[in-house]
Each structure stands twice: as C-alpha cells, then as structure tokens.
C-alpha cells in the first residue's frame, strides 16, 4: 500500500488551513469532502493549484449520496446531478467520485437493478475519464455491508465502477473484513480508515461524532488492513474521521496525530501494543520551589537515584531547575511496541514515549499510578488527542462541580492499564477560579494507610480532609467505625464501587503540582469520583490561601 491520505472532514478550519495542515503533517494526498469546498471562498481552480503547490494529490471527491432510485424520474435527476459533479471534478483535477449507498425511502432493494444503475453511472463517468467508488454505509437502507456493496459492484461489471471499503462501516457493526482479501485488487478503488470507541449509541451517531484515528478506539483496524493488504491493493490508506473534538482542535495537531496513527499501523505498532507503563515524571521550577518538592518526596520515602532523580520502587521523579513555581514539564511512557515519540501538550507538558526494555516490576513496589493534568479551558480535546496517539484509550468522562466552576474530567488509560492519565478542564469558570492549574502525580502502593502514617511521622504536609466527609462516609457505607476513624486520623479518602475500592491521600500542592498515594483494591479502575470534589475543594482552599498570603 502506497501513500497516506486524509479526508478534509477530519480537520478544523477553513479549506486552506486544512490543506496546509495535511501537507505539513506529510500526507501525500487528500480526499475532498464536498461541503468543505462548498463553504470555501477558494475556487475549484484555486484549490487545485494550492494542492499542487503543497505536493498534495486530490484522490477523491466525496460523498455523492442517494444515487439509486426505484423512480426512473428521480434516477434521471440523480444522473444529471452526477454530471454536474463530473464537471466540478474536471476543474479540480479529480478522477474518482465516492458514491455511498442510499438511505432514501425509494432506494433500490433489487441488487440486479442497483448494479444496472451503477453501470449507467459508470458509463457516464468513463466518458469523462472518471471512476466511481461505491461504498456501503453501515446504516444504508438496503446496502449496509461491504459484501452487499461488492456484490452490486461485481454485477455492474463495468471497469469504471469499483469498491470502496471503510474500516468503520465494517467493524463498528461487527462485520468480518477477512473476505476483502478475495476482492480483486483492480476492483478495490479506495480504502478508508477510522477507529471508534464502543459506546451505547446508534452506529450513525457514533459515526458522526465519535470516530477516532486507528489505534485510538476499540475496533480491530489492523485486522481490516491485513485483509486489504492480502487483496493486493496498493493504493493509499485514507483517514476519514468525523469527530466533534477534532473539528474544534488545532488542524495541524490533528493532522500530525492522524499521520502518526498511520505510521504506527503500517509498522505494526497498533497490533497488540503489549506492555506499557509510566517511566518517570519530570518536574521543573525555581530552586526554592523544587527544594520544597524534594523535601516532600524524601518524607514519602523517595531516595536519591542520581542525576537529579528521586526513586521509590518503580516510581521515578526527576527535578530539573527552571523558573517559577513547581510544575510538571514532561511525562515519560515506556512502550514494549518499540515506539518513540515526543508530543507537546497544550498545558505545557510534553509527553514522551520510549521503548520498554526493563522487565515488569515485582508486585508490591511503588509505581506511578496516574498523572492528573488540568488543561486550559477549551483545549481538553487537543490534550486528549495527544495522549490518544500515544496509545491511551478514553474511559468514561465525568463532570464535577467545584468552587472554581464546572470541571470536566477525562480519564485515559493504555489497553493493559499500565499507564493512566486524568485530564481535566474547567467548562464553566466561576468567580472564585484561580490561575494556577492543578497537577498531581499519583503513586500506586499496596498500603496507603501505612504510607500515610509514615508520611505524617516524617512531617509531610498532608492535604487536610474536612470532618464532614467522614461523617458522610459513615452514613453511606458500612465501613467499620474503627476504619473510618483511622481514615480520618490520616486524611485518607475512601471510594467504594462495584469493582472494589480506592484509598487515597494527598500532599499539599507546591505551585502547580502535588502528590497523591493511591491503593486500588479488587478490580477498582476509577479515580475517586465520589471523593474528587472533596479533594478538589481542599486544593482550591489551599491555593486561595496561598494567593491571599502572596498579595497581603
């Protein structure tokens, strides 16, 4: 398979910005979504010249909808409509039109008649030196599987009519892509790729709003591409993703993420990513700020590991001198797929992925459970995308009311749960909002109560939890009073769920960053949804107090 292509619908901005972003990311071709042209002030000739100057081919114009009809009059009107698109394609320098299966009430159910109508369209296209790629929509009225679309193409028996297959339309409805390997390569005109999470919604809604790039969802895109490869197809792989967040993000960042997903797919990096885990977190700040952080780490049991590193088991924190308050500058992920990348986030935190070489740590050692990052309002999608391209998969999002406004939390984790990140952003900002973002490095251990007791004895500045929380905990759980008393003594939060329990306690924040210890019991996979407002309010009170002292 030769070349990488991306549909303009994947990106935000006007058409010119989308073309620039695709070229900057290294794509060789684009698919032109007709709506993007219709709403642009660029003429077809200007689009053609701009693509040529950027080194971009225009692979296809798409989509042409509801071609076939049981009404001869309407089919005739559809052919006239197609003639207009053919004239447009000649102006653009495009030789292929994507025709998608009909969803109209008068769509053709008879495969023989559908094939005849495709052949008629193919003859008109061939007269202009053009081709037709026919694709089954997963929600098509009668043609909604790739097998049905292939049967119509095969029976049309026209050299200008071929097949387009889209991983989303095949895999999102649990279709079997293996048979694509048996389609003659000469009849496979176009291959489109998209991934998607498994969400409880209609396939059309999922398609229109939640598609993602390969490797960012739950579909077996590598299996689909393997079938395409075995067919002998040698054309470009083209990304076609409809995603609300992508359309609101930076088009260059989105295009780069798409290109990276294709590179990983071709290299086999999406086929069973294997083991992943956090390697280290790098903090930066003025020497005085880092001194407070270093003192806290020592109180938590971290030892000097050389090179400005502090280690406790497999949890490593690197302190790099800089300016201003302490903050997270870089997070480093180890990946056994041999992946290596660097991605700057909109929150100023760089995400680095390095190959994993060391064996897994023995159980019972401290590790980095997750990293919590608060990103600027309106840039949550951009930061989420950066982590998705590094192998993180979104978990269930949640919204929490805080003293600073409404906060959206988006957890993500690698497939093996070896690394987790918790992104948050204020959706609605209240008058009491503070400028300093909240960042947390959460260390996983097997005995939070013991660690909290040792931290208190070492003088670690622990984030206080209100007594009201423990009174509420006693009312809504059946925890023994003695346990609640110990939790209260050491300011430990306790969340119960169907999967198990999460125990956590945290330090006060130095500048932007604080630390937390978490203990997951049973199959607990969350981030303390019930206790999160309590901790966020405590952090907020501390920040407001620091601000008052600084301005007094």
Secondary structure, DSSP 8 states (H G I E B T S, - for coil): ---EEEEGGGS-S-HHHHHHHHHHTT-SEEEEEHHHHHT-SS-HHHHHHHHHHHT-EEEEEEEE-----S-HHHHHHHHHHHHHHHHHHHHHT--EEEEE---STT----HHHHHHHHHHHHHHHHTTT-EEEEE--TT-SS--SHHHHHHHHHHH--TTEEEEEEHHHHHTTT---GGGGGS-GGGEEEEEE-EE---SS-HHHHHHHHEE-TTSSSS-HHHHHHHHHHTT--S-EEE---BHHHHHS-HHHHHHHHHHHHHHHHHTTTS----EEEEEEEEEE-HHHHHHHHHHHHHTT-EEEETTEEEETTEEEEEEE-SSS-EEEEEEEEETT---EEEE-TTS-EEEEEE--S----TTS-EEEEEEEE--TT-HHHHHHHHHTTTEEE---EEEEETTEEEEEEEEEETTSS-EEEEEEEEEE-TT--SS--EEEEEE-S-HHHHHHHHHHTT--B----HHHHHHHHHHS---HHHHHHHHHTT-EEEE-SSEEEEEEEB--BTTEEEEEEEEEET--S--HHHHHHHHHHHHHHHHHHHHHHH-
